[in-house]
Amino acid sequence: MKHIFILFLLLFSVFMCSKVQQRPNAHADTSSADSPILFKKITVPKKLRVQNDSLDFGGDIRIGDLTNNGQVDFIVYRGAEGDKQGATKPCFIGAFDIFGNILWQKGEGGIQPYRPGPIAIHDIDNDGQTEVICFFYDNNEDVDPFSLEGVTIQILDGNTGEIKKQSRPKIFDDYTGKGPNWVHQRIFIANFKGNKQPQDFIVKLGKHLVAFDHELNILWTYFNPQDKYRECPAYIPSVGDIDGDGKDEVNGGYYLLDSGGSVMWEKKLGRNMDAVAITEWDNGNIRAFGSGFGHIIDKQGNIILKLGKEAVPHGQEMQIADFDVSKPGPEMIIRYNGHKPDAMLVSNKGEILNRFELNESPNNTGMTTVFWFGKGGNTLLFNGGVLWHGWGEKFADLPDLPPSMGDKKMGWYHCIPADVCSDKREEIITYNPWDKFIFIYTQNPYQKEQFSKYKATPRQYNVRLMD
């Protein structure tokens, strides 16, 4: 009997060890000590909101240190009447701090942006003071959303909202568009000159890509004739230094441009090139990523990995990070089946490690990486108010979020990850553009209530906010 008992213990130990070895090194991330707690619930100031019928909302949100006091501030903006397909013509911007105090406002009225629009917060002229870079439309008339009539580019003082620079490029008269290839207009900060910090930016206007410097001079333009739904380049391009020369390149999924706008390669790759990136992948090499059929390409245009049409029939979103620190290098999570919860984890050797389903979120977009444990721990994935492990297990629901409301395209909780508590870990700033609240979540327990020494990174001023 004694021998049977010992044998049982040995078998049980082997079983338990095998179970432990199968689990990734979770860096204590299933412990309640790291669970999300609501740190701050901020109400968009009433004077900056729109109230009509049953709705009471602010609009789309961006974050940055507008007053340069080491704390996170916010801007809220809305589009002009008639601009119901996107946010190509912002006509109202309001700025406020983390305590709900109004800093300034510009314009009036406006409607809820159907998609995130052309606006960014960054010290674009490197004078030590933060600016707001934006398109702006000076009235709230019912306008044609498929032209740039009446639109100017402005650089605003982040602290006061005063115009520091303004331009109405002549090419705006010639740029028109239609459909999804036109309405996705985002400003992305870039470094095309090799400065100590980025002082340039790009914006995609349908078939055209335009690069500006901090003086609002046009540096270069690029034209790609592909305009058909599902067959056009990425609606939202990405920037990054793929060749290590200290200057940024631009990845549009079907093309890679150097810092001067010259074509490094053009390839008609897989359909639905909805998400792109430039980041580290294999053995520290920087690669260009494209969600269409799951592509990874080098700077010469050589295909490093192609998951293919069968594995990725519709690559809607992708995120690249170290989702499992027990394995070497970063992994990729790709939403491979269009606007559905289906996701899969892919190793940097091209192996499909796991397929799983995320929670439903309006439009089934918005998944974002969060360095919840800092850069040394497993990266988590945010999706529609829920944090997920990269290998497909739910980590935690964000507590106290109200039900989703508003249009399905913008009625979910966008996530802007940022280290606002200065502890080397990222908090979650999340909001619903159809509501009047902003929620900030941090790790449990939080020791002291202070938001200090916040410093913006590309993860904030170039937040992608997929839609």
N, C-alpha and C positions, 0 to 999 in steps of 0.2 A: 504493500500500500504506500509505503514511504517513497519507494522508487517511482511509482506512478505519479505521486504528487510532485516530485522533483521534475519528472519528465514534462508534466503539465506546465510547471513554472517556466521551464526552458522554452517550450513551444509558445507560450503566451508572450515571453520576452522577445522571441524572434518575430512574432506577429506584430507586436507593438513597435519594435525597431523598424520593421519594414514600412509600417504606416507613417512613422516619423520621417523616414528617409524620402518618402514620396511627397511629403509636404515641403514647399519651398521655405527658405529661411525668412520668416515673416517679420523679423526685427521687432518682435513684441507688438505687432500691429493688430492683433485681435484682442488686445487687452482693453478694458474699460478706461484705463488711464490715458489712452490715446483717442478715445471716441470723440466725435464732434460735439461741441456745445455751442449754443448761440451766444456769441460775445456781444454783438451789438445789432440792434434793429433800428435803422435810420429811416425816418419819414422824409420823403422829398418835400421841401417847403411848399406850402399851399399856393403861394404866389407863382411858383414855377410849374404848377400842375394844370391840367385841363379837366374840367368837371362838366359832363353832359350826360343826360339820360341816367343810366345806371353805372357809368364809368367815372373813375377818378384816378387819373394816371399821370405820370411824368413823361415817359418816353424811354428812349434808349439811353444807356449809361456808358460813360468812360471814367477811368480813374487816373489820378496823378497828383503830385504835390504842387498845386497851383500857387500856394503862398510861400513855398520854399521854407516851411517851418518844420520839416521832417514828419509831417502827418499826411495821411491820405485825404484828398479832396475828390469831389465828383463834379462831372458835368452831365446834364440831361439835355437832350435835343429832340426836336420834332421836324417833320417835313412839311412842305407847302401843300396846300389843297390841290388835288389833282395828281399828286405824286404818290398814288396808292400802290404802285407796283414796286416801289423801292424807297430810297431816301436820298435821291440824287440832288434834291434841292432843300437842304435844311434852312428853315426860316426862323427858328427859335433856338437859342442856347441859354441855359441857366447854370450857374456855378454855385456850389455850396460846399461847406466843410463837413467833417464827420459828425459834428454836433447839430447839423441841420441849419446852420447860419448861412444866409444868402451872401455870396460874395459879389455877384453881378449877374445881370441878365441882358440879353441882346435879342431884339425882335419880339414878336408876340404870336400867340395862337399856335397854329400848326396842328397836324394830325399825327397819329401814331405811325412811326416808320414801319413799313412792311418788312423791311430787312435792315440790318445794320448798315450805316452809311459812311460817307467820306468825312471822317473827323478823327483826330488823334491828339494826344497830349504828350509833349516832349520839349526839352530845351533845344530847339532846332537851330538856334544861332549861337549856341555855346557861350551865352553871356552870364550863366549861373542862375537865370530866371526861367521858369517853365512857361512855355507857350501852348496855345491851342491852334492847331493847323486844321483848316476846315474849308469846305465849299460853303457858300452862303448865298441865299436868295433874299433880297431886301423887302419883299412883300409876301403876302399870304394869299395871292390870287389863285384861281383855278388855272393851272398851267399845263403845258405839254410835258409829261414826265420823260419823254424820249428825246429831248434835246437839252442843250446846256444854255438855252436862252436865259439871259438875266443872271447867270451864275458867275460869281467871282471866287477866287481863291484868296483866303485871308489868313494872316498870322496874327493872333490876338495875344495880348499880354495876359498871362494866366491869372494874375492877381487882380486885374481891373477890368479885363474884357476889351480894353481899348485896342484899336487896330494899329499894329506895328507895321505891317506891310499888306498890300492888296494888289491883285493883278486880275485882269480879264484877258487871258491869252487869246490871240486872234484865231488860233486853231479851234477854239471852242465853237466858233460859228459853223465849222464844217463837221463837227462830231455829233452825230445822231445815232440812234440805235433802236432796237426793239427786243422784246423778249428777255429771257434770262441772261443772255450774254451782255445785256446793257445795264440791267438794274443792280447788279452786284458791284457796287463802287466802294472801295475801301482805300484809305490812305495808309501806306506802309512806310515807316521810317527806314532809311537805308544809308549806307556809307559807301558812296561811289568814288570818293576822292582820297580815301585812306586817312581821314582825319582821326584824331584821338577819340572822338565820339561821332555818331552819325549826324550829319547835317543836311541830308537830302531826303527825298521821298518819292514814291511812285504812286500812280493811281491808274487803274485799268478802266477804259471807257469804251466798252464794246470791243470792236476789233483792234482798238488802239491801246498802247501802253505809253504813258508819258512820265518822264523823270524830271523832277524839279530840284533845284538847290534851295538853300535857306533864304536866298534873295528873290525867290520865285522866278528865277531864270529857268527856261527849259533846257535841260542838259541833252536830252535825246528823246526820240520817239521810236516806237516799234509798231509794225502793222502785221497782223496775221489774218488772212482772209476767212479762216474757218469760223462759221457763225451759226451752224446748224445745231439745234438742240441735241445733246448727248455726243456731238461730234466736234465741239469747239474746245479750245484750250481751257485751262482751269479758270473758273469765274473769278477766283481770288488767288493771284500769284503769291509766291513767297520769296523772301530774300535771304541771303546767307553767303558766306565766303567759302566756296567749294574748292578753290584752287590755292588757298593759303597766301594770297598776295596782300592781305589786309584790306581788300575792297570787296564789296558785295556783288554777287551775281543774282540773277532773277530766274526763277524756275516757274514756267507756265504749264508744265506737264507735257506739252507738245514742243517746247522749246526751252533752251537755256541761253541767257544773254549775259555777256560780260559787263563789267562796271561801266563801260562806255556805250552800251546798248548794241554792240555787235553780236551776231549770232554765233554761239559756240556749237550748237546743234539744233536741228529741227527734225522731229520725227512724229509721224501720225501713229501714236500708240493706242492703247485700249480706249474704248468708249467710256463715257461718264468720268472724265478726268476732274472730279469734283474737289479733291483734296490733294495738295502738294506740299512739299517741305524740302529744305536743305539742312541736313544734320548728319551727325556721326552715325555710322553703321558698323561695318566690318573692320576689326582691327584698328580702330581709330580713324578710318578713312571717311571723309565727308562725301556724301552722295546726294543725288537728287531723287526725290520720291514722287510717285504719281499713283493715285488710287485706281485709275482706269486699268482694270485687269491686274492690279497689284504689281507695279513696276518700280524697280530701283535701278538708276542709271548713273554712270560716272561722268566726269566733266567732258570726256571726249564723245559721249553718246553711246558708249558700250553698255549693253544691258547686263547688269550684275545679277538681277533676279526678276523673273516674270512668273507670277503665280498662275496667270492664265484665266481665260474666260470661264472655264468650268469652276474653278475655285472662287473667282471674284467676278460674278456676272455684272455687278453694279457696285463699284467701289465708291461709297458715299463719303466716308470719313476715314482718316487714319491718324494714329498717334504713335510716336516713336520715343521710347524712354526705357530705363532699366526697371522693368516691371517685376523682375525676379532676380534679386542680387545673388542668389545661389548659383546662377548660371552666368557665364561670361558675356559681357557686352550688352547692348540694348536689345529690346524686342520691339515688334510692331504689332499694334492692335488695329485691325481694319474692319470697318462696318461694310461687309462684303456683298450685301443683298439689298442695296438701295435703302429706302426709307423704312427699314424694318429693324427690329432689335438684334438681328443676327450679327455676331462679331466673332473674330478669331484672333488667336495669339500666334505670331510667327517669330521664330528664332532668327538670329542674324546669319544663320547658315541656310535659311530658306525653308526650315521645317515648320509645318503647321502643328503647333503644340497642342492646341485645344480650340474647339468651337463652342460657343456658349451664347446665351441670350441675355442681353441687358434688359433693364426695365423699360417699359413704354415711356416715351416722352413725346410731347407734341411735335409732329413732323419727324420724329425719330432722328433727330440730329442734336448736336451740342455736346458730344463727349469731349472731355478735356483732361489732360494729365495734371496731377496735383502732387507736388513734392511734400506730402503730408508729414513725412518723417525726416525731411531734409534730404540732401543729395546722397547720403550714405545708406538710405533705407529704400525699401521697395516703393516705387512710384504707384500711386493709386489713380483710378480713372473716375472722373465725375460724369454722371449722366442723369439729367432730369431730377435733381434733388437727392441722388443716391451716390455713395462712394463704393467703388468696386475694386477688388484685387485684379491685377492684370491677368491672372490665370482663370478668372471667371466666377469667383465667389464674391457675394456681396460682403462688403466691410461694414457699412452702416448707412442708415437713413439720416438725412439732416433733420433734426427735430424742429418742430414748430413752424414749418413752412405751410402757408395757406394753400388751398386747392388752386390748380392752374386756372387761368381765365384769359379771355381775349382770343384773338385770331390764332389759328393753329400754326402759322408761320412764325409768329413772334410771341406766342403765349406761354412759353416755357421758361425755365430758369436758366439764363445764361450764367456762365461761371467765369470769373476773372481771378485766377490764382495769384496771390501776392504775399510776400513776407511782411505783413503790416505790424507784427508784434516784435520784430527784430530778434527772433530766436533761431534764425536759419531754417525754419520750417515755414511752409506756405499755408496761409489761411485761405479760406474760400469766401470770395465776395460774389454773391449771387442775387439776382433780381428778376422780376417779371416786368417787361416794358409796359404791360397793360395795367400794372398796379402802382402803388405809391410808396412801396417799401424797398429798402435794400437790407439784406441780411449778411452779416459777417460771422463766420464760424471759425473757431480755433480748437486746439486740442485740449482735452480735459486732463488735469486741471490747469486753469490759467492762474498764474501767480499774482500778477499786478496789472492794474488797468492803466495801460499807457500805449499809445501809438506813437512811437518815436523812431527816428533815424530810418524812416522808409526811404528806399531808393528804388526808383523804377528801373526795370529791365525790359528787354524786348518782349518778355512774356506778358507785360502789361501794356506798353505803348504799341505793340504790334499784335495784340490779342486777336485771334482769328474769328471767334464768334460765328461758327458755321451755321448756316441756315438752309 
